[in-house]
Amino acid sequence: MTATAEEAYELHRVATPVLEIAYHRTGGRRRETDPPVILLHGFPYDVRAYDEVARLLAEAGREVLTPYLRGYGPTRFLADDSPRSGQQAALAQDLVEFMDALGIERAVVAGYDWGGRAACAAAALWPERIHGLVAAGGYTVQDIARAAEPAAPEAERNLWYQYYFHSERGRQGLERNREELCGLLWRLWSPTWPQAREAFAASAPSLHNPDFVEVTIHSYRHRFGLVEGDPRYQELEDALAGRPPVVAPTMVLVGEENGVIPAADQTGTERFTGPCEVRTLPGVGHNVPQEAPEAFASAILDLPV
C-alpha cells in the first residue's frame, strides 16, 4: 500500500455541535491558492466511492477530505436524544459545521445523491464558504412543497424504494435486509457497471451504523412532507423552500445510464447562476465518482481557481 493509500484509509474524527464526524484525509497541506476538496457520498454508499478520486486529486497536490454522512460508518450523534433527521438542511448544516470544526473558511465541494444535495444546499445558503461545486445529477435541492405532484410513470417506477420507505413494512425491510436491499439499488442504479456487486461489498459495513435506518427513513419521509423536520434546521428549510440559486462556479456531471434519475432530469442549470458547465458521461450510472473517477476528478481540477 502506498503512502497515499495509507493516508486515505487512516480514520480521523472531529466534533461538531451535533455529531462526531468520521472522515479520511488524503493529499497535501492546505494552501490558500487551492482550497481543500470535500467529497460527499450518497445513499446507500459511503466514502469508498471516492478512493480513486481522492488518489487522483492528491497526486495533483490537493488536500481531500471524505466524511461519512450522518447515519453512516463511524460517524455518531453526540446526544442520545438528538433527532435522527435525514432532511436536506441537516446534511447541509453538517457540511458547514464540519468545515468550521476543521478551520476551513472556503472549500470546493463535490457530491452525488445525498452528498450532491448537501453540497448544492450549502452552496446556495452559504455562498461565501463554497469556492466551487461539482454536482453529479445537477441541482438537487428538494421542492418539498410540490412533492405530492405526480411525475411521469417511468420516473415514478424508479422511485419505488422511496414509497416503500414511507411504510412500516419498508422500514422493517430496510432494517432486516439492508445489505440485500441496498445492494439491489446499487445494481439497478448503475445497470451498465459490472463492478457494482464487488464494490458494494466494500461499502456495506457503513450501512450497519446504529442510526442508518432511522436517518434514512426520516429522509425519505421528510422530503414528501410526511413527517416534521428537526426544529434546529427549520430556518434553513424555509430558505431552501425557495430553491435558492448557486453562484459558485459549478460543474454538472450527467450519467447517461443513471437507473434512478433520467439524464434529462439531471441538470437544473437555471439554478446555477454563476459559471456552469455540463459534462455528459456516456455509459455511467448513478454512482458517478466510483464509475468514472477520472472524469469526476477532472471536473474538480477544471473548476476556476
Residue pairs with C-beta under 8 A, 6 or more apart in sequence:
1 9
4 26
4 27
4 55
4 58
4 59
5 55
7 24
7 25
7 26
7 27
7 58
8 24
8 26
8 51
8 54
8 55
8 58
8 66
9 24
10 24
10 25
11 22
11 23
11 24
11 74
12 22
12 23
12 24
12 25
13 20
13 21
13 22
13 23
13 74
14 20
14 21
14 23
14 98
14 101
14 102
15 21
15 78
15 101
16 94
16 97
16 98
16 100
16 101
17 78
17 97
18 70
18 77
18 78
18 79
18 82
18 94
18 97
18 232
19 70
19 75
19 76
19 77
19 78
19 94
19 97
20 75
20 76
20 78
21 67
21 68
21 75
21 94
21 98
21 101
22 67
22 68
22 73
22 74
22 75
22 76
23 47
23 65
23 66
23 67
23 68
23 98
24 47
24 54
24 65
24 66
25 63
25 64
25 65
26 54
26 55
26 57
26 58
26 63
26 64
26 66
27 54
27 57
27 58
27 61
27 62
27 63
27 64
28 58
28 61
28 62
28 63
29 63
30 36
30 63
30 104
31 63
33 305
34 61
34 62
34 63
34 305
35 104
35 106
35 107
35 108
35 131
35 132
36 62
36 63
36 64
36 65
36 104
36 107
36 108
37 57
37 62
37 63
37 64
37 65
37 107
37 108
37 109
37 110
37 300
38 64
38 65
38 66
38 67
38 95
38 98
38 99
38 104
38 107
38 108
38 109
38 110
38 119
39 47
39 50
39 53
39 54
39 64
39 65
39 66
39 110
39 111
39 115
39 289
40 67
40 69
40 95
40 109
40 110
40 111
40 112
40 114
40 115
40 116
40 118
40 119
41 47
41 49
41 50
41 66
41 68
41 69
41 72
41 111
41 112
41 113
41 114
41 115
42 49
42 111
42 112
42 113
42 114
42 115
42 116
42 287
43 113
43 114
43 216
43 219
44 178
44 182
44 185
44 186
44 207
44 216
45 113
45 186
45 203
45 287
45 290
46 68
46 72
46 73
46 203
46 206
46 207
47 66
47 67
47 68
47 73
47 206
48 199
48 202
48 203
48 206
48 290
49 203
49 287
49 289
49 290
50 64
50 66
50 289
50 290
52 289
52 290
52 293
52 297
53 64
53 289
53 293
53 296
53 297
53 300
54 64
54 66
56 293
56 294
56 297
57 64
57 297
57 300
57 301
58 64
60 297
60 301
62 300
62 301
65 98
65 102
67 75
67 98
68 74
68 75
68 206
68 209
69 75
69 91
69 94
69 114
69 115
69 118
70 77
70 84
70 86
70 90
70 91
70 94
70 211
70 215
71 84
71 86
71 209
71 211
71 212
71 214
71 215
71 216
72 206
72 207
72 209
72 212
73 205
73 206
73 209
74 209
75 209
76 209
76 211
77 84
77 211
82 230
83 218
83 230
83 232
84 211
84 214
84 215
84 218
85 215
85 218
85 219
85 222
85 229
85 230
85 233
86 114
86 215
86 216
86 217
86 218
86 219
86 220
86 222
87 218
87 219
87 222
87 223
87 229
87 230
87 233
87 237
88 117
88 118
88 121
88 141
88 142
88 223
88 237
88 240
89 121
89 229
89 233
89 234
89 236
89 237
89 240
90 229
90 230
90 232
90 233
91 114
91 115
91 117
91 118
91 121
92 117
92 118
92 121
92 122
92 125
92 236
92 240
93 232
93 233
93 236
94 118
95 109
95 118
95 119
95 122
96 122
96 126
96 129
99 105
99 107
99 129
105 129
106 128
106 129
106 130
106 131
107 129
107 130
107 131
108 130
108 131
108 132
108 133
108 134
108 300
108 303
109 119
109 122
109 123
109 130
109 132
109 133
109 134
110 119
110 133
110 134
110 135
110 136
110 289
110 296
110 299
110 300
111 117
111 118
111 119
111 134
111 135
111 136
112 135
112 136
112 137
112 253
112 286
112 287
112 288
112 289
113 136
113 137
113 286
114 219
116 135
116 136
116 137
116 140
117 140
117 141
117 142
119 130
119 133
119 134
119 135
120 133
120 135
120 139
120 140
120 141
120 246
121 141
121 236
121 240
122 129
122 130
123 130
123 133
123 246
123 247
123 248
123 250
124 141
124 240
124 243
124 244
124 245
124 246
124 271
125 236
125 239
125 240
125 244
127 246
127 247
127 248
130 246
130 248
131 248
131 249
131 303
132 248
132 249
132 250
132 251
132 300
132 303
132 304
133 246
133 248
133 249
133 250
133 251
133 303
134 250
134 251
134 253
134 296
134 299
134 300
134 303
135 250
135 251
135 252
135 253
136 252
136 253
136 254
136 255
136 288
136 289
136 296
137 252
137 253
137 254
137 255
137 258
137 261
137 266
137 286
137 288
138 252
138 254
138 265
138 266
138 267
138 268
138 269
138 278
139 243
139 246
139 252
139 267
139 268
139 269
139 271
139 272
140 268
141 240
141 243
141 244
141 271
142 223
142 240
143 241
143 243
144 222
144 223
144 224
144 225
144 237
144 241
145 225
145 241
147 223
147 224
147 225
148 224
148 225
150 156
151 159
154 262
155 262
155 265
158 259
158 260
158 261
159 260
161 170
161 181
161 185
161 220
162 220
162 223
162 224
163 170
164 170
164 173
165 171
165 174
165 216
165 217
165 220
165 221
166 220
166 221
166 224
166 226
170 217
171 213
171 217
173 181
174 181
174 213
174 216
174 217
175 213
178 207
178 208
178 212
178 213
179 204
179 207
182 200
182 204
182 207
183 197
183 200
183 204
185 260
186 196
186 197
186 199
186 200
186 287
187 196
187 197
188 259
188 260
189 258
189 259
189 260
189 285
189 286
189 287
190 196
190 257
190 259
190 285
190 286
190 287
190 291
191 257
191 259
191 285
192 257
192 283
192 284
192 285
193 257
193 284
193 285
193 287
193 291
195 290
196 287
199 287
199 290
206 212
218 227
221 227
222 228
222 229
229 237
243 271
244 271
245 271
245 272
245 273
246 271
246 272
246 273
246 274
247 273
247 274
248 274
249 274
249 275
249 276
249 303
249 304
250 272
250 274
250 275
250 276
250 277
251 276
251 277
251 278
251 279
251 299
251 300
251 302
251 303
252 266
252 267
252 269
252 272
252 276
252 277
252 278
252 279
253 279
253 281
253 288
253 292
253 295
253 296
253 299
254 263
254 266
254 267
254 278
254 279
254 280
254 281
255 263
255 266
255 281
255 284
255 285
255 286
255 288
255 291
255 292
256 263
256 280
256 281
256 282
256 283
256 284
257 282
257 283
257 284
257 285
258 266
258 284
258 285
258 286
259 285
259 286
260 286
261 286
263 280
267 278
269 276
269 278
275 304
277 302
279 295
279 299
281 288
281 292
281 295
284 291
284 292
284 295
285 291
288 295
288 296
289 296
